[in-house]
Amino acid sequence: MKKLLGLLGWLGVALVVAAVLLRFGARPDWSTWAPDWSRGLAIAGLVVTGLYGLSQWRDIARTFEGRNVRIGSIALGSILAVLAILVGLNWIASREDKRWDLSSGGQFLLSPQTQQIVRNLKGPVQIRVYYDSSSDTAQHYKDEITEYQYYSKQISAEYIDAAHDPMRARADKVDAVPTIVMAYDGKTERATSADEQALTNALKKLLEGQAKKVYFITGHGEHDTDESSAHGYSAFTDALKSDNFDVAKLALAQTGKIPDDATVVVVAGPKLDFLAPEVEALRVYLKKGGKLLLMLDPPDKLDSPPLANLVGLARDWGIDVGTNVVIDTSGMGQLVGIGNAVTPIAMPSPGGNPITQSIAREITAFPIARSVTPIEGGANGHVAQRLVETSTQSWAETDLKDLYASGDSQNRKPPELNADKGDLPGPVSLAASVSATAPDAPPAASPDLPKPETRVVVVGDSDFAGNNAIGVQANRDLGTNMVDWLAQQEDLIAIRPKSPENRPLTMTKDQVDIMGWLTLAIIPLLLIGNGALVWWRRR
């Protein structure tokens, strides 16, 4: 009988342990029955444990006799205190879910952009994850999607083994696994990966519906959106597509007008100036509430044709584009690995512009840039705002003849700044933005949509968004934030999902020389000298 009662105690413990394991270690596809079984096993385990405790009442009562009363009371009080603490912690944890990511780059947290999108959900989003249990596990998808559910109660998730439930898979038109189906307001969107980039992109497309159109004007030597070389814009194009933009090319000299479906027009580093009819087409477009991103590089050489028409268009909107090259002697351009003194490093300007608010502590790099400065007091009623600016160790040099003739920018020293010639001391503004009401804009299609307005961003460099530089620090975010702001999508402006942080060791030439002397000469000589000293003393 005693052996049977002893087994009863162990059985109770086993039932409770099984309930805990089923509660916290169940597979996602067990979610329909695991909670009920866990609750039942827990109750059964407590009942069996209680019966075992009743069967041992004599031993329990003996602990309260004589000298054991005090020890038993202390033990009972300690047990009750621990149980009360555990119950309290469990009660708090069930109501307050808080997570911390202690990695330096915050790579295990959703990006601010994703958090913003998820928190602003207006209605329920259902996520159905189809996977194959024979070669895959649902836990990976659950770990990622749980992060989305942490920021919004509007998201619900269901994990379906496509092989075991083919009818559900057929109803959702799932042809291959893994497939993640998102449903919202009668619409569906799909993703084939559970990484944040894929999930957030699918969610944005689901919420926004039709992709917005971005036209890149061609015909003047601009960057090619399809080119994958260092000079190309393929990476920038992919980033815009990830933000639910549809990218297309536009030969404005042939069409003579901006298409009606254009959300944003981009002029990316033209080598030749626009013709007068092309500039007029841009002016007409802007009066109707158009959005323009104008990126103008400094002249490649002294005899390069000036971009007078485009520079004049920028001035119409209160932005002065300088005929200069910005020199930065801080040495940071070499550290980022893409340039030297003609690669100025810039930080967001004070003022809290929506374009730079999410990257306020991030640096950007501009390979060969010119100054872009808001005109004091504005022009035509348009008052622009600085976006990014260089450090005090930089200046805008107007003596291009000497700069191009010498070809030496690394060892240049600040000249005697001459304001009459247009020399600008640092910090130098490299980009500016301006917005204004659009007199000829049609009314918004819906009262919920933002009121149409004209927006213009001018940047003194186009290579910062090229394939060679877009991966530097916050360059990608700056470029996509500009387009998002122009498209009046301020709610999407944030740092995009990032891959696990890569930390290359980048050193200047002087630092490389110092490391070479230390490792190849100084440290070996010190070791040899120390060995000789020890030998001499022992001798």
C-alpha positions, 0 to 999 in steps of 0.5 A, spaced: 500 500 500 505 504 501 508 503 495 502 504 491 501 511 495 508 513 493 507 512 486 501 516 486 505 522 488 510 521 483 504 520 478 502 527 480 509 530 479 509 527 472 502 530 470 504 537 472 510 537 469 507 534 462 502 540 463 507 545 463 511 542 457 505 542 453 503 549 455 510 552 453 513 547 448 507 545 444 508 546 436 504 551 433 500 546 429 497 543 436 494 550 438 487 547 437 488 542 442 494 543 446 491 548 451 485 544 453 490 538 454 495 542 458 489 545 463 486 538 464 493 535 466 495 540 470 488 539 474 489 532 474 496 532 477 494 537 482 488 532 484 493 526 485 498 530 488 493 533 493 490 525 494 498 523 496 498 529 501 492 527 504 495 520 505 501 522 508 497 526 514 500 523 519 507 525 517 505 532 516 502 532 523 508 530 526 512 535 523 508 540 528 509 536 534 514 539 539 521 542 537 518 541 530 513 546 530 517 552 529 521 548 524 515 546 520 512 553 521 518 556 518 518 551 512 511 552 511 511 560 511 517 560 506 513 555 501 507 560 502 512 566 500 515 563 494 508 560 492 505 567 493 511 570 489 511 565 483 503 567 483 504 574 483 510 574 477 505 569 473 500 574 474 504 580 472 507 576 466 500 574 463 498 581 463 505 585 461 509 582 456 516 586 455 522 584 451 529 587 451 534 586 445 541 586 448 544 586 441 548 592 439 544 593 433 538 591 435 537 585 430 532 581 434 527 587 434 523 589 429 525 595 425 522 602 427 518 602 420 515 595 422 513 597 429 510 603 426 506 600 421 503 594 426 501 599 431 497 603 426 493 597 424 486 599 423 483 593 423 484 585 424 490 582 420 489 574 419 496 570 418 496 563 415 502 560 415 503 554 410 509 549 411 511 542 410 512 538 417 516 533 414 522 538 412 520 544 415 518 547 422 513 552 424 517 554 430 521 559 426 515 562 423 512 563 430 518 566 433 518 571 427 510 572 427 510 573 435 514 579 434 509 582 430 503 580 435 507 583 440 506 590 437 499 589 435 493 585 438 490 586 431 494 580 428 492 573 429 496 567 426 494 560 424 500 555 422 497 549 417 501 543 415 499 543 408 500 536 407 496 534 412 490 539 410 490 540 403 483 543 402 485 549 406 492 550 402 487 549 395 482 554 398 488 559 399 491 557 392 498 555 395 502 551 390 508 551 394 511 551 401 512 555 405 507 560 403 504 566 408 498 568 406 495 575 410 488 577 409 485 584 411 479 588 409 477 582 404 484 583 401 490 578 401 497 578 400 503 573 400 510 572 402 514 566 401 519 567 407 518 569 414 524 574 415 522 581 417 523 584 410 518 579 406 513 580 411 513 587 412 513 588 405 507 584 404 503 587 410 505 594 406 502 592 400 496 589 403 495 595 407 496 600 401 493 596 395 496 599 389 503 601 388 505 608 387 509 610 381 516 613 381 518 615 374 526 616 373 527 621 367 532 619 362 536 621 356 541 626 359 546 621 362 542 619 368 543 613 373 540 607 370 535 604 374 537 597 371 544 597 372 548 593 377 555 596 376 557 601 381 554 607 378 548 604 377 541 604 381 539 597 381 539 597 389 536 603 390 530 601 385 530 594 389 529 599 396 523 603 393 520 596 390 520 594 398 517 600 400 511 598 395 513 603 389 513 601 382 519 604 378 519 606 371 523 610 366 521 616 363 524 619 356 521 626 358 523 629 351 519 624 347 513 624 352 513 632 353 509 631 359 509 627 366 504 621 366 498 622 370 499 616 374 506 619 377 507 619 384 514 622 384 519 624 379 526 623 380 532 626 376 538 622 378 544 626 376 544 628 369 550 630 365 546 634 360 541 640 362 534 639 360 531 642 355 526 648 356 520 644 354 522 639 359 523 644 365 516 647 363 513 640 363 516 639 370 513 646 372 506 644 370 507 638 374 509 641 380 503 646 380 498 640 380 501 637 386 507 634 383 513 631 387 520 632 385 527 629 387 532 633 384 539 630 384 545 634 381 552 633 381 558 638 381 561 638 374 565 633 372 570 637 369 571 645 367 568 644 360 562 640 362 556 644 360 552 647 366 545 645 368 542 652 368 535 650 367 535 645 372 539 650 377 534 655 375 528 650 377 531 649 384 531 657 385 524 657 383 523 653 389 527 657 394 534 652 393 540 655 391 545 649 388 552 652 388 557 651 383 562 648 387 565 642 390 565 640 398 571 638 401 571 635 407 578 634 411 576 630 417 578 624 414 571 620 415 570 619 408 576 614 407 574 611 413 567 609 410 571 606 404 568 609 398 572 616 398 577 621 400 576 628 402 571 629 396 567 625 400 564 629 405 560 626 411 554 629 413 549 629 419 542 631 419 541 638 420 537 641 426 530 642 425 526 635 426 525 634 418 521 628 417 525 625 412 531 625 417 528 624 424 528 617 424 536 617 422 538 623 427 544 619 429 546 616 423 551 619 418 551 619 410 556 619 405 556 623 398 561 622 393 563 628 390 558 633 392 556 640 391 552 645 396 545 645 396 542 651 400 536 654 402 535 661 399 535 666 405 528 669 406 525 664 400 523 665 393 516 666 390 513 664 397 517 658 398 522 657 404 526 651 404 529 647 409 536 644 410 536 636 410 543 634 411 550 638 413 557 637 413 562 638 419 566 644 421 572 641 418 569 642 411 568 647 406 565 648 399 570 650 394 569 654 388 576 654 385 574 648 381 580 650 376 585 649 381 582 643 384 581 639 377 588 641 375 592 638 381 587 632 382 589 632 389 583 633 394 586 629 400 592 634 402 588 640 400 587 646 406 582 650 407 583 657 402 582 664 404 574 663 404 571 669 399 564 670 400 564 674 393 566 668 389 561 663 393 566 660 398 562 657 403 565 655 410 563 649 414 558 646 416 555 646 408 548 644 407 548 638 401 540 637 401 534 641 402 526 640 402 520 644 401 513 644 400 507 648 398 500 648 397 498 646 389 494 651 386 492 647 380 492 640 384 485 636 383 481 635 390 483 629 394 479 622 392 477 621 399 477 625 405 481 620 409 487 622 404 492 627 405 491 634 402 495 634 395 501 639 395 507 640 392 514 637 394 521 638 392 527 635 395 534 637 392 540 634 393 547 636 391 550 629 389 546 623 386 552 618 387 550 617 394 544 613 392 548 609 387 550 601 388 557 603 390 555 608 396 548 606 398 550 601 403 554 606 407 551 607 414 544 611 413 544 612 405 539 607 403 534 610 409 536 617 407 534 616 399 528 612 401 525 617 406 526 622 401 521 618 396 516 616 402 516 624 404 515 626 397 509 621 396 506 624 403 507 617 406 510 620 413 508 614 417 512 609 413 519 613 414 523 610 419 529 605 419 528 599 414 529 592 416 536 590 416 540 584 416 545 582 421 550 587 422 556 586 419 562 590 422 568 590 417 575 593 420 576 599 416 582 603 417 586 609 414 593 609 411 596 612 417 593 607 421 595 601 417 602 603 417 602 604 425 599 597 425 604 594 420 610 597 424 607 594 431 606 587 428 612 586 424 617 590 428 616 593 434 612 588 438 617 582 435 623 587 437 620 588 444 619 580 445 626 579 443 629 584 447 625 581 453 628 574 452 635 577 451 634 581 458 632 574 462 638 570 459 643 576 461 640 576 468 640 568 468 647 568 466 
